Amino acid sequence: MEGSANERLGFGKMGYGCKHYRRRCRIRAPCCNEVFDCRHCHNEATSMLRNIFDRHELVRYDVKQVICSVCDTEQPVVPVCTNCGVNMGEYFCEVCKFYDDDIGKEQFHCNDCGICRVGGRENFFHCKKCGSCYSVALRDNHSCVENSMRHHCPICYEYLFDSLKDTTVMKCGHTMHCECYHEMIKRDKYCCPICSRSIIDMSQTWKRIDDEIEATVMPEDYRYKKIYGGPDG
């Protein structure tokens, strides 16, 4: 009997969901009473509405009802379907009303962020000043910028704090998407789009430029003006 119950819990795992998450339930959006696979599906759909006054985003904490994808039973937010007994998500967060079958992401809820993160709790710490979770490699090893993650990416303008894309912290402490960072480097842009400070060690670049200038033969007129200042007017 116990074996049968466990089999039921795991029934359909990774077999349902959307492009954002594998899960065995859908959500009823309290803002518009429509059913979506996840809040990102809702936000993408409403962002396409012709009437800009109807565009809105779903607040994850406000979700009150979910629909089991296996038996279509609508019910309050719970981890296991009250009708068919399947686990609607191997990972479940009661605070965020969040389900995900792909636990390889190592999801965890950060109380300070107020949302779920991925990557394993032991691999991250919450920086109070920056206002977000960072890799433990950055503990005492980054420039703090107050609420640096609660801004839009300076390249693509997507809000960083709850973005699904990986982010990076630059030497100056400002943040942006990793893919945007690498695209910027590919285009030979080496300064932060926010504060204009160098984002990589440019010392060798400046030395090479200085050496090239030093090795360049200058015209006599230029050398005279350079050394003596030249006539005024």
N, C-alpha and C positions, 0 to 999 in steps of 0.2 A: 504493500500500500504506500509505504514511504517512497519507494522507487518510482511508483506511478505519479505521485505528487510532484517529485522533483523533475520528472520528465515533462509534466504539464507546465511547470514553471518555465522550462527552457524551450517550450514549443514555439517555433517560428522565429527564434533568435536570429538577428541579422537579415531576416527575410522581408522586413517591412521598413518603411521610412521614406526619406527624401534625399536630395543631393547633399543636404546639410548634416543629417543625422540618421543612423539606423535605429529605429525604435518601433515598438509595437502599439503605439497609440497616436492619436491625433488630438489637437486641442481646439476647444471652442473659444474664439477670441471674445472676451467680454466687451470690448469696445464696439464691435460691429455684429456680434452674434454669429459670425461665419466660422466654418470649420477649416482648419489648415493643418498640414503635417507638423509645422513648427512655427515659432515666432518669426524666423527669417523668411519663411515662405509667405507669411502674412505681410511682413514689411515690404517685400519685393512686389507683391501683388498690389498693395495699396499705393505704392510709390508710382505705379503706372496709371493711376486713375486720372481721367481727363480733368475732372473738377479738383483743383488744387486744395479746395476747402475740405474735401473728403479724404485727403491724404493724411495718414497718421501711422504711428508705430505702436506695437503691442507692448504693454508693460508686463514683463514676465511674472512679477509677483501677483498680478491681478487675476491670473488664470484660475478659474474655479471648477471647470468641467473638462474632462478628457473622454475620448471615445476609443475603446479598445479596437485595434485594427484587425484582431482575429475574430471577434464575435460581434463587433459593432455596438457594444453596450456603452451607453453614455453614463458617466458616474463622476463623483467628486474626485479630486486629485489624490490618488493612492498608488503605491508601487505595484500592487498585484490586482489584476482584474477581479472585481467582485462577482462576476458571472462565470467566466470560463477558467479562472485561476492561473492565467499566464502572467509571467513577469513582464510588465509593459516596458521595462528598461532595466538592463543589468545594473546600470548606475542610475540612481534616483536621488534627487535633491528636493526635499520638501520645501525649502526656502525659495528656491528659484523655479519650482514647479517644472523641473527639467529631467528628461529621460534620455538615456543613450545606451544602446546595446554594445557599442564598441568600447569596451573598457580598456583596450590597449592604449588609449589616450591618457590613462592614469588621471582621471578627473578628480578634482577635490574642490570643496567649497571654501572660499576665503571669507571669513567674517568681516575683515576690515574692508576688502573690496566690495563685499556684499553680493558677489556673483561666483559662479563656478569657473575654475581654471583647469587647464590640462598640463600634463608633464610631470605629475608626481609632487605631492606636498613637500617631500624631503628635499626636492631640488630647487625650491623657491622660498623667498622670504618677502614679507610685505614691508616696503619702505614707506614710513609714515609721511615723510615730506613729499615724496614723489606721488604718493597716493595710489600705488599699484604694486603687484607682485613682480619681482625681478629674480633672475637666476642667482643662486647663492654665490656664483663667481663674482657678482657685482657688489656683494656685501662689503661695505667700507672701501669700495673700489670704483665708485662712480660719482659724477658731479650731480648733486641733487638739484632738481628744478621743481618748485612747488607745483603739484598736480600736473606733472609733465605728461601723464598718460590721458588726462581728461581734456584732450584737445584733438583736433583733426590732424590727420597726416598732412604735412606741408606740401606733399606732392599730389596725392590723389584726393585729399580732403575727406576721406572716410574717418569717422570717429574712432579713435584708437582704443579707448578703454575696454570696449566689449567687441572689438573686431575679431573675426575668426582667423585673420591672417597673422603670421608671425611678425613681431616688432623688434626693433633694435634700439639700443641707447647709444647715442653718439658721445664723443669725448666731452662735448659741451654740456651734456645732460639732457638735451632735447631728444625726442623720440620720433620714429617714423616706421613705416612698414619695411621689413627686410627687402622685399622685392623692389620697392621704390628706391631704397638706398642703393642697391646694386645697379639699378637702371641709371641712377644719377651718376655713379662712379663710371659706368660705361660711357657716359656722355662727357667725361672729363670735368665733372663738376665736383670740386673737392671742399666746398664750404657748406656749413649748415644753412638751409634756406631760411631759418628763423633769425639766427644771431650772426651769421656770416663768419663764424670761427671755423678754422680748418678742422676737418673731420678725420684726417689721417696725418701722419707725420710727414710734413712737407720739407724738412730740413735739407734732404738730399736734392730735392727739386730746386730750392732756392740757391743752394751751392752750385748746382750745374748752371743755372742762369747767370750767377755772378761770374763763374769761370768763363762763360761764353762772352759776357760783356767785357771782361778783362782782356780776353784774347782778340777782341775786335779792334782793328786799326781804325782810329777816328780821323776825320779830316782836320787840318790845322786850325781852321776857324772854330770848329767845335771844341778842340782841345784848349784854345785860348780862352774861350768863353767859360768853359768848364772850370779851368784852373783859376782865372783871374776875375771871373764875374762878367767881363765884357763891359762895353759902354752902356750908360743908362740913357736910353732914348736914342 
